[in-house]
Amino acid sequence: MGRPLTGQAEGTGPAGSIFAATDRRVGILGGTFDPIHYGHLVIAEEVCEALSLDRVLFVPAAVPPHKIGLSITPAEHRAAMVELAIAGNPRFAVSRIELERDGPSYTADTLETLAGEAARQGVARDLFFILSTEALAGLSGWHDPDRILSMCRLAVVQRPGTPLPTKPELEARFGDRADRIMLVETVPLAHSASAVRARAATGRSIRYLVPPAVEAYICDHRLYRSDNSSEDCTK
Ligand code: ATP
């Protein structure tokens, strides 16, 4: 395996590269990560193992297209929490690619940049975009889904409440592109960022829902607290 990139953003790697040149099979987990929780980490780990990935890149969105107009925590906080959460896993890295681009954070544009990076390095690199069944259900509403499917394969994991599709269902929906979609069985965890935010807002415990370093960051920066909450989260 190549040089560890844990917690490392592009621009700080060898020759400013996002990846080690030896990274051939790369997973991409895009999200709002407001905040990152164990549900995200488990799917990344399980897809990494099931598909023998060299690297999983966590890509926090600057402006999630489906959350425009909603109140979102500043990107720097969200990215910092991702860095803390993935620290110590040599196959995980975080990318600021969407934070440094203006406008809505379209996955198709991100994949194009990552494919361009591989071309510049002169390596053949397989990209797997990791998403849940819930996200897959809304894929047709994404910006340029055909371009997405032409640049990567999808690694689809179950989100509790939305089961994995069957192969015939995928064929009915995606035709001859169904073979671009890999179904990966993972431990189903019902964690959601919105539930973490709701608990933090009222001073309820988020321990065991997020990594301890993320819990401490949320507490230190008083993220998600409702204005009138005087609960001490350090207890
Ligand atoms: P929110 O509750 O604010 O909508 P979220 O928990 O869905 O947030 P995102 O950052 O929007 O978190 O998710 C990024 C990706 O991870 C999406 O594909 C999402 O469906 C998936 N994901 C998030 N939580 C889980 C989970 N518990 N199990 C499986 N997939 C998940």
Residues whose N, C-alpha, C, O or C-beta is under 5 A from the ligand:
A	BS01	ATP	G30 G31 T32 F33 D34 G39 H40 I43 I130 L131 S132 E134 A135 Q158 R159 L189 A190 H191 S192 A193 S194 A195
